[in-house]
């Protein structure tokens, strides 16, 4: 019985390792690993295209989150995160707003080399962060 339980525990541990989410970079330029995730936080850019930071603090009313609408893409040359948001009507801008080249932390812990946050008056937003 003890041997049987040991084998079951070992098989369960191997199965857990095999199924755990791991980011492996695809070796080919034409291949990529795509991970669907559910955590991303974006923001409504200011009318001037800046970040909603006033007196050194984020305007928390201008932050938006994207549960279930995140793609993380990686290959040997780059990593990219694409988040899409439904913007609440009460904070949706009256015109298109866009901010570029802001600090964006990738899921790998690195900082993106390219970033853009685009928000439309219709209540949709997209944030793209890329590390080459």
N, C-alpha and C positions, 0 to 999 in steps of 0.2 A: 504494500500500500504506500509506504514511504517513497519507494522508487517511482511509483506511478505519479504521485503528487509532485515529485521533483521534476519529472519529465514534462508534466503539464505546465508547471511554473516556468521551466526553461523555454518551452514552446510559446507560452504567452509573452515572455520577455522579448523573444526574437520577433514575434508578430508585432509587438508594440514598436520596436525599433524600426521595423520595415515599413510600418504605416505612419510613423511620425512625420510631420511636414518638414521637409528639408529643402533648402534652396540650393540646387546644384546648377551651375552655369552650363548651358548647352555648349558643346564644343564647336559646332558649325556656325558660320555666319548666317546661315539660312534657318537655323533652329533656335527655339527659345523655350524657356520654362515659363508658364503662365500660372500664377497663383491667384485665386479669387479670395478676397479677404473682406472684412466688414468693419475696419476701423480706419478712419481718416478724418482729419479736421482741416477745414479750409476757412476762408474769410471773405467778406465783402470788401473789395478794394475801395479806397477813397475815390472821389471824383477825379483827382489828379493822378490816379494810378498807383497810389502808395498803400502802405499797410495801415490798418486802423489802430494805430498806436498813438496815444495822446498822453503827454507828460510821463513818458516812459512806461505806460501800461496799455495792454490790449483793451480795446473796447469790446467787452465780452458779448455785447448784443450783436456784434458783427461777425461772430464766429459761427460756423455751420459744420455739421458732421454728416457723414455719409455711411450709415449702417447698411452693409450688404452691397455696396456699389464701388468696390475697389478692385483694381487689377494690378498685380505686381508682375513685371515681365523682366526676364534676365537672359542674356546670352553672354558669350565670352567677351564681347566688346562694350556692353552697356547694361545698366539696370534702369528700369523706368517704372514709375508708379502713376496710375491714372485713376483719379477719384471723380465720380460724378455725384452731384448733389441736387436735391430738391430744396430750393430756397424758400423759407417761410414767407408768405405774402407780406407780413408786417415789416420785413427787412429787405425785400427785393427792391433793387434800385429802379429808378425811372428811366435809366439809360444803360447801355452796355458799359460795363466797367472791367478793366483789365490791369493786372499788375504782373511784372516780369522780373526775373533775376533776383528773387528773394531767397533767403536761406530756407532750404527744404531738406529735412532729415529723411534719409532713405531707411527702409526696414533693416538694412544691413548695418546701420549705424553711421554710414558715411553721409556727407552732405552733397546734395545734388549740384551739378555744374550748370544746369539749365532748369528754369522753372517758369511756369505761367499759371495764373489764376484768372479765369474768364467767367463773368457773371452776366446773365442776360436779364432784361426787365421782365421776361416771361416766367421767371422763377427757376431757371436751370443754371447750373454752374459746373465747370470742369476745372480740375487742377491737375497739371502734368508736371512731374519732377523727373529729371533724367540725369544720370551720372555716367559719363563716358570714360 
